[in-house]
Amino acid sequence: MPATRPPGQTGYESGVARASPPKITDLAGRRPLRYDAQVDSIRIVGGKRLEGTVPVSGAKNAALPLLCASLLSDGESTFRNVPDLRDIGTTALLLQHLGRTVDVATPVVSVRAGAAVVTEAPYELVRRMRASVLVLGPLVARYGRARVSLPGGCAIGDRPIDQHLKGLTAMGAEISLDHGYVDARVPGGKLRGADIHFDMVTVTGTENLMCAAALAKGRTTLTNAACEPEVEELGRVLNKMGASVEGAGTDTIVIEGRSELHPVDHAIIPDRIEAGTFMVAAAATGGDVLVDGVTLEHLKPVAQKLRQAGIGVEREGRGVRVIAKRPFIPTDVTTAPHPGFPTDMQAQFMVLMCLAEGRSVITEMIFENRFMHVSELNRMGAHIEVDGRSAAVHGAARLQGASVMATDLRASASLVIAGLVAEGETRVLRVYHIDRGYERIERKLAAIGADITRIKGEDPP
Ligand code: EPU
């Protein structure tokens, strides 16, 4: 992929040119959402203590289902506090492909329904972002049919969507799989409410079925539902759209279907994982940082583990102050669905444990392959041994700067934190993973004292 674009072409255009291209006219001329960042790298000179105040952006994993939920109504929905991320750009493209007019001027994104309706989400977009599957529930509920490319596996595991499909089938959809696509049709056009028990806790599965149930005929009860704050947020927004959703944020959600929903204007909750990442970064550098604009309630398990590791975490104003001084106490962590320790914070916490005085065990229970950061951390001088779902971390390591890369967003974030504490220079390659989920991470970290810069253009050889 070239590092520069021909004049007049947006990142969106270059990002989708190979597939049957979505209509992109509304986005043309707007500032591109970082498809141009694919070959950037981040350079960090370690050893700087982080100090100051860092702001938190809106939550990626809340914004994605909300943007997709806008498909449930006519009219124009407006979302505020939307982070400027690659995944938001991908979602905008997808919604445009589905016939919406999307105006992306982050932190404000508006989605307007038009006359043209497309119900197929193509592989070209779904492969960029698994969360594209979040259009399945809204499309089936609204139009009685959808054809959505199967997302397939990804770097962190197999990640099937059987629970999404089981739920939609229970609600009356007829589902077939052909040529890599899920084809869902509802005889009669209208889903009906059902009692659905998830075999395992799934965040986007819960979100898809909540959207589907919001326009179904009758009552749907979801049990063993995901309790994540982002699921709760979706319930809140569906209710603002005129739905009847009770219990979002608990493991039992009851939804009374409505015949129609209306558009919404909503400001998205802060990103608890971005906040948690800054908290760990501050701690690892022995810093004193106010992570501003967070809901500490959403970060309880992370705050609890940081405190156990000997780090000060206190609520302050609208944020949380982290004050840290070595030595850190080895602290075991096991990931679990909310309110357990989030899998999306596992890699970052592992870096902190590399610095702790002794041995800790980190166990990953959500995804089977979420230890890709381990070999890169070991290249930087960590001593981590993986055995199945657990990693034994032997501290205290003296990390050394190196060129590193990862194939997943949170793993990449952990390498940035490792770079902040390592001796000498670290180059984190494949920055496009970080750009999927962190808004201008290098600028935010530089503003609190990190020696960090984005190197535009080719990855170094
Ligand atoms: N699973 C199934 N069948 C299904 C659905 C899930 O077996 O039908 C399994 C998955 O393979 C996995 C587990 O259940 O082992 C949990 O997966 P889940 O469906 O909850 O994950 P997700 O909804 O695809 C969301 C976040 C992820 C986050 C996980 C877990 C979004 C857009 N993504 O993914 O975020 O790690 O929940 O909390 O909300 C990230 O932001 O870096 C990220 C990967």
Residues whose N, C-alpha, C, O or C-beta is under 5 A from the ligand:
A	BS01	EPU	N61 A131 R159 P160 I161 D162 Q163 H164 M200 V201 T202 V203 T204 G205 T343 D344 I366 F367 L409 R410
